[in-house]
Amino acid sequence: MKRHKEMNIKDSAKEYLSLKSDAFKLGLVESISVIVNRLLSVFLLILVLLIALVFLATGATQWLGQLLDSTTAASLITGGFFLLLFIILFLLRKRLFTNTFVKLLVNIFFRETTDVLKEE
């Protein structure tokens, strides 16, 4: 009789571990799906932004070229503007990008934990 109970406890433990494993896998798949979705969304937004910037830079260069009567000077001014923008973004990269992405990943992977903590 005692042996029968041990089998049930072992079977229950195996089933419990199997269910926990499945729950972990489902959570991992969900987290990876959210990350891939957000990365694709950001990629598409950046792509559209880059296309818009190319057209804006071209238009600004042509407009400045007519204003200054020099296409070369207009190109240098437009290029200088984007170089300055790059330097500013590079200097602020940690604050703008790294911290933002770390917070995003923490929220995605640990949202269940943070939700539980907020409820308490």
C-alpha positions as CSV (number, residue, x, y, z in Angstrom):
1,M,0.0,0.0,0.0
2,K,2.8,2.4,0.9
3,R,4.5,1.6,-2.4
4,H,1.4,2.7,-4.3
5,K,1.4,6.1,-2.6
6,E,5.0,6.6,-3.5
7,M,4.2,5.9,-7.1
8,N,1.4,8.5,-7.1
9,I,3.7,11.1,-5.5
10,K,6.4,10.4,-8.0
11,D,3.9,10.6,-10.9
12,S,2.5,13.8,-9.5
13,A,5.9,15.3,-9.1
14,K,6.8,14.3,-12.7
15,E,3.5,15.8,-14.0
16,Y,4.1,18.9,-12.0
17,L,7.6,19.4,-13.4
18,S,6.3,18.7,-16.9
19,L,3.6,21.3,-16.5
20,K,6.1,23.8,-15.1
21,S,8.4,23.1,-18.0
22,D,5.6,23.7,-20.5
23,A,4.6,26.9,-18.8
24,F,8.2,28.1,-18.9
25,K,8.4,27.3,-22.6
26,L,5.2,29.1,-23.4
27,G,6.3,32.1,-21.5
28,L,9.6,32.1,-23.3
29,V,7.9,31.8,-26.7
30,E,5.6,34.7,-25.8
31,S,8.5,36.9,-24.7
32,I,10.5,36.1,-27.9
33,S,7.4,36.8,-30.0
34,V,7.0,40.2,-28.3
35,I,10.7,41.0,-28.8
36,V,10.7,40.0,-32.5
37,N,7.5,42.0,-33.0
38,R,8.9,45.1,-31.4
39,L,12.2,44.8,-33.3
40,L,10.4,44.4,-36.6
41,S,8.2,47.4,-35.8
42,V,11.2,49.5,-34.9
43,F,13.1,48.4,-38.0
44,L,10.1,49.4,-40.2
45,L,9.8,52.8,-38.5
46,I,13.5,53.4,-38.9
47,L,13.4,52.4,-42.6
48,V,10.5,54.9,-43.2
49,L,12.3,57.6,-41.3
50,L,15.5,57.1,-43.3
51,I,13.6,57.3,-46.6
52,A,11.9,60.5,-45.3
53,L,15.3,61.9,-44.2
54,V,16.8,61.2,-47.7
55,F,14.0,63.2,-49.3
56,L,14.2,66.0,-46.8
57,A,18.0,66.2,-47.1
58,T,17.7,66.3,-50.9
59,G,15.0,69.0,-50.8
60,A,17.0,71.0,-48.2
61,T,20.1,70.8,-50.3
62,Q,18.4,71.9,-53.4
63,W,16.6,74.8,-51.6
64,L,19.8,75.9,-49.9
65,G,21.6,75.6,-53.3
66,Q,19.2,78.0,-54.9
67,L,19.4,80.3,-51.9
68,L,23.2,80.4,-51.7
69,D,23.7,80.0,-55.4
70,S,26.1,77.1,-54.7
71,T,25.1,73.4,-54.6
72,T,28.4,72.5,-53.1
73,A,27.9,74.8,-50.1
74,A,24.4,73.6,-49.7
75,S,25.6,70.0,-49.7
76,L,28.2,70.8,-47.1
77,I,25.7,72.5,-44.8
78,T,23.2,69.7,-45.1
79,G,26.0,67.1,-44.5
80,G,27.2,69.1,-41.5
81,F,23.7,69.2,-40.0
82,F,23.5,65.4,-40.2
83,L,27.0,65.0,-38.8
84,L,26.1,67.3,-35.9
85,L,22.9,65.3,-35.3
86,F,24.9,62.0,-35.4
87,I,27.4,63.4,-32.8
88,I,24.6,64.4,-30.5
89,L,22.9,61.0,-30.8
90,F,26.2,59.3,-30.3
91,L,26.9,61.2,-27.1
92,L,23.4,60.5,-25.8
93,R,23.3,56.9,-27.0
94,K,23.5,55.3,-23.5
95,R,20.6,57.4,-22.2
96,L,18.5,57.2,-25.3
97,F,19.0,53.6,-26.5
98,T,20.8,51.3,-24.0
99,N,18.7,52.2,-21.0
100,T,15.5,52.2,-23.0
101,F,16.2,48.7,-24.4
102,V,17.2,47.3,-21.1
103,K,14.0,48.6,-19.5
104,L,12.0,47.2,-22.4
105,L,13.6,43.7,-22.1
106,V,13.2,43.7,-18.3
107,N,9.5,44.6,-18.7
108,I,8.9,41.9,-21.3
109,F,10.7,39.0,-19.5
110,F,9.7,40.0,-16.0
111,R,6.2,41.6,-16.4
112,E,4.5,38.8,-14.5
113,T,6.9,39.4,-11.5
114,T,6.4,43.1,-11.7
115,D,2.6,42.8,-12.0
116,V,2.6,40.6,-8.9
117,L,4.7,43.1,-7.0
118,K,2.4,46.0,-8.0
119,E,-0.6,44.1,-6.7
120,E,1.0,43.5,-3.3
